[in-house]
Amino acid sequence: VEFPAVLLNTSTGEIESEFHTYVQPQEHPILSEFCTELTGITQNQVDEGVPLNICLSQFLKWIQMIQKEKKIIFSSDIPSHSTSEARPCTFVTWTDWDLGVCLQYECKRKQLRKPDILNSWIDLKATYRAFYNRKPKGLNGALQDLGMAFAGREHSGLDDSRNTARLAWRLICDGCVLKVTKSLDK
């Protein structure tokens, strides 16, 4: 019901751009009370949202705009003769769930083409566990373990994205080299 992303500059720690839209549920258009309480998303917000195919199209337009504007390139796009001017970019998620399960399943079910750039990512939970040798209790727990407070509302997609970016930046500052942990590309 929500599709957020933020662009983190891994040289400065700044969030340089954000994408956010609500996705209209097609099969079960009425949100459950559980969903509303967990996420803070209202029925009105999803009613005014867009179907998943439109959301993916808008997301790709945003990606193309920031690729031009910021001169970034995703690993799936990198030619062997890559120009040094282009800055590498990849997705970072908290677990494989969003890109590896949810979006994968929804696109397959709805016969939509999932953008190839969403086929590989860094699972920050796995990276965190390996780097700090700690098993965090969720994103909020990982932040707390490092003395950081969760900013905003937990389970709000955009706030979760911003906090995931903050945590990624902290790992980078602590010397972690972020590497793709999952790839669905054949």
Backbone as numpy.savetxt, mean C-alpha at the origin, in Angstrom:
# Nx Ny Nz CAx CAy CAz Cx Cy Cz
-13.27 -1.83 0.30 -14.08 -0.61 0.30 -13.23 0.66 0.30
-11.92 0.47 0.44 -11.03 1.63 0.45 -9.75 1.27 -0.26
-9.21 2.19 -1.05 -7.98 1.93 -1.80 -7.04 3.12 -1.60
-6.09 2.99 -0.67 -5.14 4.08 -0.41 -3.72 3.71 -0.83
-2.91 4.71 -1.10 -1.47 4.53 -1.32 -0.79 5.85 -1.03
0.42 5.78 -0.52 1.23 6.99 -0.33 2.58 6.76 -0.98
3.19 7.84 -1.45 4.52 7.78 -2.04 5.50 8.34 -1.02
6.38 7.46 -0.53 7.40 7.84 0.44 8.72 8.06 -0.27
9.32 9.22 -0.04 10.66 9.48 -0.55 11.63 8.85 0.44
12.34 7.80 0.02 13.22 7.09 0.94 14.57 7.79 1.15
14.73 8.96 0.55 15.92 9.77 0.82 15.63 10.79 1.92
14.37 11.23 1.99 14.02 12.30 2.93 13.04 11.87 4.03
12.31 10.77 3.79 11.30 10.33 4.75 9.97 11.06 4.58
9.90 11.92 3.58 8.67 12.68 3.34 7.67 11.89 2.49
6.40 12.03 2.80 5.35 11.49 1.94 5.10 12.57 0.88
5.39 12.23 -0.37 5.34 13.21 -1.45 4.02 13.24 -2.21
3.25 12.18 -2.12 1.99 12.14 -2.84 1.11 11.08 -2.21
-0.21 11.25 -2.35 -1.16 10.28 -1.81 -2.27 10.01 -2.81
-2.74 8.77 -2.78 -3.91 8.37 -3.57 -4.90 7.76 -2.60
-6.16 8.12 -2.77 -7.19 7.55 -1.90 -8.54 7.60 -2.59
-9.24 6.49 -2.56 -10.62 6.48 -3.02 -11.38 5.40 -2.28
-12.68 5.60 -2.17 -13.55 4.56 -1.62 -14.07 3.74 -2.77
-14.17 2.44 -2.54 -14.62 1.51 -3.56 -16.02 1.03 -3.21
-16.92 1.19 -4.16 -18.31 0.76 -3.99 -18.39 -0.76 -3.97
-18.86 -1.34 -2.87 -19.04 -2.79 -2.90 -20.18 -3.14 -3.85
-19.97 -4.08 -4.75 -20.98 -4.43 -5.75 -21.93 -5.52 -5.27
-21.39 -6.63 -4.77 -22.25 -7.75 -4.37 -22.98 -7.50 -3.06
-22.29 -6.94 -2.09 -22.88 -6.64 -0.78 -22.74 -5.14 -0.53
-23.64 -4.34 -1.13 -23.48 -2.89 -1.09 -23.66 -2.25 0.29
-24.28 -2.97 1.22 -24.50 -2.41 2.56 -23.37 -2.87 3.48
-22.65 -1.90 4.06 -21.56 -2.21 4.98 -22.11 -2.83 6.26
-21.35 -3.77 6.81 -21.74 -4.35 8.09 -21.39 -3.35 9.20
-22.03 -3.52 10.32 -21.74 -2.67 11.48 -20.28 -2.89 11.90
-19.82 -4.14 11.81 -18.44 -4.47 12.15 -17.45 -3.67 11.29
-17.69 -3.65 9.98 -16.82 -2.92 9.05 -16.80 -1.43 9.38
-17.96 -0.86 9.60 -18.06 0.57 9.91 -17.33 0.91 11.21
-17.53 0.06 12.24 -16.87 0.31 13.53 -15.37 0.13 13.43
-14.91 -0.88 12.67 -13.48 -1.15 12.53 -12.76 -0.04 11.78
-13.34 0.38 10.65 -12.64 1.29 9.73 -13.03 2.75 9.86
-14.23 3.01 10.38 -14.73 4.38 10.42 -15.33 4.82 9.10
-15.37 3.91 8.13 -15.94 4.22 6.81 -17.46 4.17 6.91
-18.11 5.18 6.36 -19.57 5.24 6.42 -20.21 4.69 5.15
-21.47 4.34 5.25 -22.23 3.84 4.10 -22.24 4.90 2.99
-22.40 6.15 3.39 -22.42 7.25 2.43 -21.11 7.34 1.64
-19.98 7.13 2.33 -18.67 7.21 1.66 -18.54 6.14 0.57
-18.97 4.90 0.86 -18.86 3.86 -0.17 -19.92 4.03 -1.25
-21.09 4.55 -0.88 -22.13 4.82 -1.88 -21.63 5.83 -2.91
-20.83 6.79 -2.45 -20.27 7.80 -3.34 -18.94 7.36 -3.96
-18.49 6.17 -3.60 -17.23 5.64 -4.14 -17.40 5.19 -5.57
-16.39 4.49 -6.08 -16.40 4.02 -7.47 -16.23 2.51 -7.49
-16.71 1.84 -8.54 -16.46 0.40 -8.66 -14.95 0.12 -8.77
-14.55 -1.10 -8.43 -13.12 -1.45 -8.40 -12.42 -1.18 -9.73
-13.07 -1.48 -10.86 -12.41 -1.26 -12.15 -12.08 0.22 -12.37
-12.97 1.11 -11.95 -12.73 2.56 -12.07 -11.62 2.97 -11.10
-11.66 2.43 -9.90 -10.63 2.72 -8.90 -9.25 2.35 -9.43
-9.12 1.16 -10.01 -7.82 0.72 -10.55 -7.37 1.62 -11.68
-8.30 2.06 -12.49 -7.98 2.97 -13.59 -7.48 4.32 -13.04
-8.16 4.85 -12.03 -7.75 6.11 -11.41 -6.39 5.96 -10.74
-6.18 4.81 -10.10 -4.91 4.54 -9.44 -3.77 4.52 -10.45
-3.98 3.86 -11.58 -2.95 3.81 -12.62 -2.64 5.19 -13.19
-3.68 6.03 -13.33 -3.45 7.42 -13.78 -2.59 8.17 -12.79
-2.86 7.97 -11.51 -2.07 8.60 -10.45 -0.62 8.11 -10.54
-0.45 6.80 -10.67 0.89 6.21 -10.77 1.65 6.81 -11.97
0.97 6.87 -13.13 1.63 7.41 -14.33 2.01 8.87 -14.13
1.15 9.63 -13.47 1.44 11.03 -13.20 2.68 11.17 -12.31
2.73 10.40 -11.21 3.89 10.54 -10.32 5.15 9.93 -10.95
4.99 8.95 -11.84 6.17 8.41 -12.52 6.83 9.49 -13.36
6.02 10.26 -14.08 6.55 11.36 -14.90 7.12 12.46 -14.03
6.29 12.90 -13.08 6.63 14.02 -12.21 7.88 13.76 -11.36
7.96 12.58 -10.77 9.04 12.27 -9.82 10.15 11.42 -10.43
9.99 11.07 -11.71 10.98 10.22 -12.40 11.24 8.92 -11.64
10.15 8.22 -11.33 10.30 6.94 -10.64 9.99 5.80 -11.59
10.54 4.64 -11.26 10.36 3.47 -12.10 10.16 2.25 -11.20
9.21 1.40 -11.58 8.94 0.19 -10.80 9.80 -0.93 -11.32
10.14 -1.88 -10.44 11.06 -2.96 -10.80 10.61 -3.72 -12.05
9.30 -3.86 -12.25 8.81 -4.58 -13.43 9.08 -3.79 -14.73
9.34 -2.48 -14.59 9.58 -1.62 -15.76 11.06 -1.44 -16.08
11.94 -1.86 -15.17 13.35 -1.51 -15.31 14.00 -2.30 -16.45
14.40 -1.58 -17.51 15.12 -2.26 -18.60 16.57 -2.51 -18.17
17.25 -3.39 -18.87 18.63 -3.70 -18.51 19.53 -2.47 -18.68
19.15 -1.56 -19.57 19.94 -0.34 -19.79 19.31 0.86 -19.07
18.87 0.63 -17.84 18.19 1.64 -17.04 19.01 2.92 -16.92
18.34 4.06 -17.07 19.03 5.34 -16.93 19.17 5.65 -15.45
20.28 6.22 -15.07 20.54 6.51 -13.66 19.60 7.58 -13.12
18.95 8.31 -14.02 18.05 9.40 -13.64 16.78 8.87 -12.95
16.31 7.71 -13.38 15.08 7.15 -12.82 15.33 6.57 -11.43
14.43 6.89 -10.51 14.57 6.40 -9.14 13.69 5.17 -8.96
14.25 4.07 -8.41 13.46 2.85 -8.26 12.35 3.01 -7.21
11.24 2.33 -7.44 10.08 2.44 -6.57 9.44 1.06 -6.46
8.92 0.76 -5.29 8.17 -0.49 -5.12 7.11 -0.27 -4.05
6.17 -1.20 -3.96 5.11 -1.10 -2.97 5.55 -1.75 -1.68
5.11 -1.17 -0.57 5.38 -1.70 0.75 4.02 -1.88 1.41
3.78 -3.08 1.96 2.52 -3.36 2.64 2.81 -3.95 4.01
1.83 -3.90 4.87 1.95 -4.59 6.15 1.29 -5.95 5.93
2.06 -6.98 5.72 1.68 -8.35 5.36 1.36 -8.45 3.86
1.20 -9.69 3.42 0.89 -9.95 2.00 -0.60 -9.88 1.70
-1.42 -9.65 2.72 -2.87 -9.78 2.61 -3.50 -8.90 1.52
-3.22 -7.60 1.54 -3.90 -6.67 0.62 -3.62 -6.97 -0.85
-2.34 -7.13 -1.19 -1.99 -7.33 -2.59 -1.96 -8.80 -3.00
-1.59 -9.67 -2.07 -1.44 -11.08 -2.40 -2.71 -11.89 -2.29
-3.66 -11.41 -1.50 -4.90 -12.16 -1.30 -6.11 -11.34 -1.76
-6.40 -10.25 -1.06 -7.62 -9.46 -1.33 -7.73 -8.98 -2.77
-6.77 -8.18 -3.20 -6.86 -7.59 -4.54 -6.75 -8.68 -5.61
-5.87 -9.63 -5.38 -5.70 -10.75 -6.31 -7.04 -11.47 -6.53
-7.70 -11.80 -5.43 -8.96 -12.53 -5.45 -10.08 -11.70 -6.09
-10.18 -10.44 -5.69 -11.23 -9.57 -6.23 -11.11 -9.39 -7.74
-9.89 -9.17 -8.20 -9.67 -8.98 -9.64 -10.01 -10.25 -10.40
-9.60 -11.38 -9.87 -9.89 -12.66 -10.52 -11.40 -12.89 -10.58
-12.06 -12.68 -9.45 -13.50 -12.87 -9.36 -14.28 -11.96 -10.32
-13.81 -10.72 -10.43 -14.50 -9.74 -11.27 -13.95 -9.69 -12.68
-13.03 -10.59 -12.97 -12.38 -10.66 -14.29 -11.78 -9.32 -14.70
-11.07 -8.72 -13.75 -10.37 -7.46 -13.99 -8.88 -7.76 -14.06
-8.18 -7.00 -14.87 -6.73 -7.16 -14.94 -6.10 -6.36 -13.80
-5.42 -7.07 -12.93 -4.71 -6.39 -11.84 -3.45 -5.78 -12.43
-3.19 -4.49 -12.16 -1.98 -3.87 -12.70 -0.72 -4.65 -12.32
0.15 -4.88 -13.30 1.37 -5.66 -13.09 2.26 -5.07 -11.99
2.25 -3.74 -11.86 3.10 -3.12 -10.84 2.70 -3.54 -9.42
1.48 -4.09 -9.28 1.02 -4.54 -7.96 1.32 -6.02 -7.73
2.17 -6.60 -8.58 2.50 -8.02 -8.45 3.74 -8.29 -7.62
4.44 -7.26 -7.17 5.55 -7.49 -6.25 5.59 -6.36 -5.24
6.02 -6.71 -4.05 6.00 -5.74 -2.95 6.91 -6.20 -1.83
7.06 -5.31 -0.86 7.82 -5.59 0.35 6.79 -5.80 1.47
6.84 -6.96 2.10 6.00 -7.22 3.27 6.76 -6.65 4.47
6.30 -5.52 4.97 7.03 -4.83 6.03 6.98 -5.61 7.35
5.93 -6.38 7.57 5.86 -7.19 8.79 6.99 -8.23 8.80
7.16 -8.93 7.67 8.22 -9.94 7.56 9.59 -9.28 7.65
9.74 -8.11 7.02 11.01 -7.38 7.05 11.33 -6.93 8.47
10.33 -6.41 9.16 10.46 -5.96 10.55 10.91 -7.12 11.44
10.22 -8.26 11.30 10.54 -9.44 12.12 11.98 -9.88 11.90
12.41 -9.92 10.65 13.77 -10.36 10.33 14.82 -9.35 10.81
14.53 -8.04 10.64 15.51 -7.01 10.97 15.67 -6.82 12.48
14.55 -6.72 13.20 14.61 -6.47 14.64 14.55 -7.76 15.46
14.31 -8.88 14.78 14.16 -10.17 15.47 13.08 -10.09 16.55
11.96 -9.47 16.19 10.82 -9.31 17.09 9.55 -9.66 16.34
8.57 -10.16 17.08 7.28 -10.51 16.47 6.26 -9.45 16.91
5.97 -8.47 16.03 5.08 -7.38 16.44 3.61 -7.79 16.48
2.87 -7.15 17.36 1.41 -7.35 17.40 0.78 -6.29 16.51
0.76 -6.56 15.22 0.15 -5.64 14.28 1.03 -4.43 14.00
0.54 -3.60 13.09 1.26 -2.38 12.71 1.43 -1.46 13.91
0.36 -1.27 14.67 0.42 -0.41 15.85 1.43 -0.94 16.85
1.45 -2.26 17.05 2.40 -2.88 17.97 3.83 -2.67 17.54
4.08 -2.77 16.22 5.43 -2.56 15.68 5.88 -1.13 15.94
4.97 -0.18 15.70 5.30 1.23 15.96 5.59 1.43 17.45
4.73 0.90 18.31 4.91 1.04 19.76 6.23 0.44 20.22
6.59 -0.74 19.67 7.87 -1.37 20.02 9.04 -0.43 19.77
8.90 0.46 18.79 9.98 1.38 18.45 9.78 2.78 19.05
8.81 2.88 19.97 8.57 4.15 20.64 7.83 5.17 19.79
7.11 4.68 18.78 6.36 5.56 17.89 4.86 5.37 18.15
4.11 6.47 18.10 2.66 6.38 18.28 1.98 6.26 16.92
0.95 5.45 16.86 0.15 5.36 15.64 -0.53 6.71 15.43
-0.41 7.27 14.25 -1.03 8.56 13.95 -2.34 8.32 13.20
-3.44 8.86 13.72 -4.73 8.71 13.06 -5.52 7.54 13.62
-6.37 6.97 12.77 -7.27 5.89 13.18 -6.79 4.56 12.61
-6.61 3.57 13.49 -6.24 2.23 13.03 -7.32 1.67 12.11
-6.91 0.97 11.10 -7.79 0.34 10.10 -8.45 1.33 9.14
-8.08 2.61 9.25 -8.42 3.56 8.20 -7.31 3.34 7.18
-7.67 3.01 5.95 -6.67 2.66 4.95 -5.60 3.71 4.75
-6.00 4.97 4.66 -5.02 6.03 4.43 -4.11 6.21 5.64
-4.68 6.17 6.84 -3.86 6.28 8.05 -2.92 5.08 8.17
-3.42 3.88 7.85 -2.56 2.69 7.87 -1.41 2.85 6.88
-1.71 3.39 5.69 -0.67 3.60 4.67 0.38 4.59 5.16
-0.06 5.68 5.74 0.88 6.69 6.25 1.76 6.12 7.36
1.15 5.33 8.25 1.91 4.73 9.34 2.86 3.65 8.85
2.46 2.91 7.82 3.35 1.92 7.21 4.57 2.63 6.62
4.33 3.77 5.98 5.42 4.57 5.41 6.35 5.08 6.52
5.78 5.54 7.62 6.58 6.02 8.75 7.46 4.89 9.30
6.86 3.69 9.39 7.61 2.55 9.90 8.72 2.14 8.92
8.42 2.17 7.63 9.42 1.85 6.61 10.60 2.82 6.73
10.29 4.09 6.91 11.33 5.11 7.04 12.20 4.84 8.28
11.56 4.43 9.37 12.30 4.12 10.60 13.25 2.94 10.36
12.77 1.91 9.67 13.63 0.76 9.36 14.83 1.20 8.52
14.57 2.06 7.53 15.65 2.58 6.68 16.66 3.35 7.54
16.16 4.22 8.41 17.04 5.01 9.28 17.85 4.12 10.21
17.29 2.98 10.60 17.98 2.03 11.48 18.94 1.11 10.71
19.04 1.32 9.38 20.01 0.57 8.59 19.46 -0.61 7.81
18.17 -0.79 7.81 17.57 -1.90 7.07 17.54 -1.58 5.57
17.94 -2.54 4.77 17.83 -2.40 3.31 16.54 -3.10 2.91
15.57 -2.32 2.43 14.28 -2.89 2.07 14.39 -3.61 0.73
13.95 -4.86 0.70 13.99 -5.66 -0.52 12.63 -6.29 -0.76
12.28 -6.48 -2.02 11.01 -7.13 -2.37 10.98 -8.51 -1.71
9.87 -8.80 -1.02 9.74 -10.09 -0.32 8.78 -11.02 -1.05
7.93 -10.45 -1.92 6.92 -11.28 -2.59 6.75 -10.82 -4.04
6.71 -11.78 -4.94 6.47 -11.46 -6.34 5.55 -12.51 -6.95
4.48 -12.06 -7.57 3.53 -12.96 -8.21 3.85 -13.11 -9.70
4.85 -12.35 -10.17 5.23 -12.45 -11.58 5.81 -13.82 -11.86
5.44 -14.35 -12.99 5.90 -15.70 -13.37 7.40 -15.65 -13.65
